Amino acid sequence: MDRATRQIVGCFVGQRDVLGAYGLWQSLPTAYLSAECRTDRLAAYQSVVFGGLHRIGGTQHIERFNATLRARLAHLVRKSLSFSRNQHHLETLVWLFIHRYNASLP
């Protein structure tokens, strides 16, 4: 998430491990690869985001977006009857939501 505009600039749907952190890093546009990156204390992020670019904390806005995502997409709710059997369908659904969310920002 871009802190200034609140737009979602990258996304990865999967496990929170080194592979997932690398997938998230790969989803970012090149303009954001040299920007400061704020994360939680997950060690996987520290192995992908190097040096002075990595800061811990300040993740409130993305956590709020994640809660909105879970509230509005029934596919992401546990014990739901509407789940995606196919990973590609879930990723498409999440990206469609992100594009609509970004378009709704001022």
ZASEMAR-113242 format. One record per residue: residue number from 1; x, y, z of N, C-alpha, C in turn; residue in one letter. Coordinates in nm, 2 decimals. Atoms other than C-alpha are relative to their C-alpha. Example, Ala and Ser with C-alpha at 12.3 -4.5 7.8 and 13.67 -1.06 7.14 Angstrom:
1  0.09  -0.12  0.00  1.23  -0.45  0.78  0.09  0.12  0.00  A
2  -0.09  -0.11  0.00  1.37  -0.11  0.71  -0.08  0.11  0.08  S
***
This chain:
1  0.08  -0.12  0.00  0.00  0.00  0.00  0.09  0.12  0.00  M
2  -0.07  -0.12  0.00  0.13  0.34  -0.09  -0.06  0.09  0.12  D
3  0.04  -0.07  -0.12  0.12  0.54  0.24  -0.07  0.13  -0.03  R
4  0.06  -0.13  0.03  0.04  0.87  0.07  -0.13  -0.01  -0.07  A
5  0.12  0.00  0.08  -0.23  0.77  -0.17  -0.10  -0.11  0.05  T
6  0.08  0.12  -0.06  -0.36  0.45  0.02  -0.04  -0.10  -0.11  R
7  0.02  0.09  0.11  -0.36  0.27  -0.32  0.08  -0.13  0.03  Q
8  -0.07  0.13  -0.01  -0.27  -0.10  -0.32  0.08  -0.01  -0.12  I
9  -0.10  0.01  0.12  0.04  -0.14  -0.54  0.05  -0.13  -0.03  V
10  -0.05  0.13  0.03  0.12  -0.50  -0.50  -0.08  -0.10  0.09  G
11  0.07  0.09  -0.07  -0.04  -0.82  -0.38  0.05  -0.14  -0.03  C
12  -0.03  0.14  0.01  0.04  -1.19  -0.32  -0.10  -0.08  0.08  F
13  0.09  0.08  -0.08  -0.21  -1.45  -0.22  0.07  -0.14  0.02  V
14  -0.07  0.13  -0.04  -0.05  -1.74  -0.03  0.05  0.00  0.14  G
15  -0.05  0.02  -0.14  0.14  -1.84  0.28  0.09  0.12  0.04  Q
16  -0.09  -0.10  -0.05  0.33  -1.59  0.50  0.13  -0.06  0.03  R
17  -0.13  0.06  -0.01  0.67  -1.74  0.44  0.10  0.07  -0.09  D
18  -0.10  -0.07  0.08  0.99  -1.65  0.25  -0.05  0.00  -0.15  V
19  0.06  0.01  0.14  0.82  -1.76  -0.08  -0.11  0.11  -0.02  L
20  0.11  -0.10  0.01  0.52  -1.54  -0.01  0.06  0.14  0.01  G
21  -0.06  -0.13  -0.01  0.74  -1.24  0.09  0.07  0.03  -0.14  A
22  -0.06  -0.03  0.13  0.93  -1.28  -0.24  -0.10  0.02  -0.10  Y
23  0.11  -0.02  0.09  0.61  -1.31  -0.43  -0.06  0.14  0.01  G
24  0.04  -0.13  -0.03  0.49  -0.99  -0.27  0.09  0.11  -0.06  L
25  -0.11  -0.09  0.05  0.82  -0.82  -0.35  0.00  0.01  -0.15  W
26  0.00  0.00  0.14  0.80  -0.93  -0.71  -0.13  0.07  -0.06  Q
27  0.12  -0.06  0.05  0.44  -0.79  -0.75  0.01  0.15  0.00  S
28  -0.01  -0.14  -0.01  0.56  -0.44  -0.67  0.05  0.06  -0.13  L
29  -0.05  -0.07  0.12  0.61  -0.19  -0.96  0.15  0.05  0.03  P
30  -0.14  -0.04  -0.02  0.98  -0.09  -1.01  0.02  0.13  0.08  T
31  -0.02  -0.13  -0.07  0.92  0.26  -0.87  -0.01  -0.02  0.15  A
32  0.01  0.02  -0.14  0.84  0.11  -0.53  0.12  -0.09  0.06  Y
33  -0.11  0.09  -0.05  1.15  -0.12  -0.51  0.11  0.08  0.08  L
34  -0.10  -0.08  -0.07  1.36  0.17  -0.38  -0.06  0.08  0.12  S
35  0.07  -0.07  -0.10  1.10  0.30  -0.14  0.01  -0.07  0.14  A
36  0.00  0.06  -0.13  1.08  0.25  0.24  -0.11  -0.10  0.01  E
37  0.10  0.11  -0.02  0.90  -0.07  0.33  -0.03  -0.03  0.14  C
38  0.03  0.03  -0.14  0.71  -0.11  0.66  -0.07  -0.13  0.01  R
39  0.05  0.14  -0.02  0.63  -0.46  0.78  -0.02  -0.03  0.15  T
40  0.01  0.05  -0.14  0.54  -0.65  1.09  0.14  -0.07  0.03  D
41  -0.13  0.06  -0.03  0.82  -0.85  1.26  0.02  -0.14  -0.06  R
42  -0.02  0.12  0.07  0.79  -1.15  1.03  0.14  -0.01  -0.06  L
43  -0.13  0.02  0.05  1.14  -1.28  0.96  0.01  -0.01  -0.15  A
44  0.00  0.02  0.15  1.05  -1.37  0.60  0.02  0.14  -0.07  A
45  -0.01  -0.13  0.07  1.02  -1.00  0.51  0.14  0.06  0.01  Y
46  -0.13  -0.05  -0.02  1.36  -0.92  0.65  0.10  -0.07  -0.09  Q
47  -0.09  0.06  0.10  1.52  -1.17  0.41  -0.02  0.05  -0.14  S
48  0.03  -0.05  0.14  1.36  -1.00  0.11  0.03  0.15  -0.01  V
49  -0.02  -0.14  0.00  1.36  -0.63  0.20  0.14  0.03  0.07  V
50  -0.13  -0.01  -0.05  1.72  -0.53  0.25  0.04  0.14  0.06  F
51  -0.06  -0.12  -0.05  1.90  -0.27  0.46  -0.09  0.11  0.05  G
52  0.07  -0.12  -0.05  1.77  0.08  0.52  -0.14  0.01  -0.05  G
53  0.13  -0.01  0.05  1.46  0.02  0.32  -0.11  -0.06  0.09  L
54  0.10  0.07  -0.09  1.30  -0.20  0.59  -0.02  0.07  0.13  H
55  0.04  -0.06  -0.12  1.11  -0.05  0.88  -0.10  -0.09  0.06  R
56  0.10  0.08  -0.06  0.91  -0.24  1.14  -0.10  0.09  0.07  I
57  0.11  -0.08  -0.06  0.57  -0.10  1.24  -0.06  0.09  -0.11  G
58  0.07  -0.09  0.09  0.33  0.15  1.08  -0.09  -0.08  -0.10  G
59  0.08  0.09  0.09  0.11  -0.13  0.93  -0.15  0.01  0.02  T
60  0.15  -0.01  -0.03  -0.23  0.00  1.05  -0.09  0.01  -0.12  Q
61  0.09  -0.02  0.12  -0.36  0.10  0.71  -0.02  -0.13  -0.08  H
62  0.01  0.13  0.08  -0.28  -0.23  0.54  -0.08  -0.10  0.08  I
63  0.08  0.09  -0.08  -0.42  -0.42  0.83  -0.15  0.03  -0.01  E
64  0.14  -0.04  0.02  -0.74  -0.22  0.80  -0.06  -0.04  -0.13  R
65  0.04  0.05  0.13  -0.75  -0.30  0.43  -0.02  -0.15  0.00  F
66  0.01  0.15  0.00  -0.70  -0.67  0.50  -0.14  -0.03  0.07  N
67  0.13  0.03  -0.06  -1.00  -0.66  0.74  -0.12  0.04  -0.09  A
68  0.10  -0.04  0.10  -1.21  -0.48  0.47  -0.01  -0.11  -0.10  T
69  -0.01  0.11  0.10  -1.10  -0.75  0.22  -0.08  -0.12  0.05  L
70  0.06  0.12  -0.05  -1.21  -1.03  0.45  -0.15  0.03  0.03  R
71  0.14  -0.03  -0.02  -1.54  -0.85  0.53  -0.08  0.00  -0.13  A
72  0.08  -0.02  0.12  -1.64  -0.79  0.17  0.01  -0.12  -0.10  R
73  -0.02  0.11  0.08  -1.51  -1.11  0.01  -0.03  -0.13  0.08  L
74  0.04  0.12  -0.08  -1.69  -1.42  0.14  0.10  -0.11  -0.03  A
75  -0.09  0.11  0.03  -1.42  -1.64  -0.02  0.12  0.00  0.10  H
76  -0.11  -0.01  -0.10  -1.17  -1.52  0.25  -0.04  -0.03  0.14  L
77  0.05  0.02  -0.14  -1.39  -1.60  0.55  0.01  -0.15  0.03  V
78  -0.01  0.14  -0.04  -1.32  -1.92  0.73  -0.14  -0.06  0.02  R
79  0.12  0.08  -0.01  -1.59  -2.19  0.73  -0.12  0.06  -0.08  K
80  0.10  -0.05  0.09  -1.77  -2.03  0.44  -0.03  -0.10  -0.11  S
81  0.04  0.09  0.11  -1.96  -2.21  0.17  0.05  0.05  -0.14  L
82  -0.05  -0.06  0.13  -1.83  -1.97  -0.10  0.15  0.01  0.01  S
83  -0.14  -0.01  0.00  -1.47  -2.06  -0.13  0.05  -0.04  -0.14  F
84  -0.05  0.03  0.13  -1.25  -2.09  -0.44  0.08  -0.13  0.01  S
85  -0.08  0.12  0.00  -1.13  -2.44  -0.52  0.13  0.02  -0.09  R
86  -0.11  -0.03  0.09  -0.89  -2.29  -0.77  0.07  0.12  0.04  N
87  -0.08  -0.12  -0.05  -0.61  -2.06  -0.66  0.00  0.11  -0.10  Q
88  0.01  -0.11  0.10  -0.62  -1.87  -0.99  -0.13  0.08  0.01  H
89  0.13  -0.07  -0.02  -0.99  -1.79  -0.93  0.00  0.10  0.12  H
90  -0.01  -0.08  -0.12  -0.92  -1.66  -0.58  0.09  0.12  -0.03  L
91  -0.09  -0.12  0.03  -0.63  -1.44  -0.70  -0.07  0.10  -0.10  E
92  0.07  -0.09  0.09  -0.84  -1.30  -0.98  -0.11  0.08  0.07  T
93  0.10  -0.07  -0.08  -1.12  -1.22  -0.74  0.06  0.11  0.09  L
94  -0.07  -0.10  -0.09  -0.88  -1.04  -0.50  0.05  0.12  -0.09  V
95  -0.05  -0.11  0.09  -0.72  -0.84  -0.79  -0.11  0.08  -0.05  W
96  0.11  -0.08  0.04  -1.06  -0.74  -0.91  -0.05  0.10  0.11  L
97  0.04  -0.09  -0.12  -1.15  -0.61  -0.56  0.10  0.11  0.01  F
98  -0.11  -0.10  -0.02  -0.81  -0.43  -0.54  -0.02  0.11  -0.11  I
99  0.02  -0.10  0.11  -0.87  -0.25  -0.88  -0.12  0.08  0.03  H
100  0.12  -0.08  -0.03  -1.22  -0.15  -0.77  0.03  0.09  0.12  R
101  -0.03  -0.08  -0.12  -1.09  -0.03  -0.43  0.09  0.12  -0.05  Y
102  -0.09  -0.11  0.04  -0.81  0.18  -0.60  -0.08  0.10  -0.08  N
103  0.08  -0.09  0.08  -1.06  0.33  -0.84  -0.09  0.08  0.08  A
104  0.09  -0.07  -0.09  -1.28  0.44  -0.55  0.07  0.11  0.08  S
105  -0.08  -0.10  -0.09  -1.00  0.64  -0.38  -0.01  0.14  -0.07  L
106  0.00  -0.13  0.06  -1.01  1.02  -0.43  0.13  0.04  -0.07  P
***
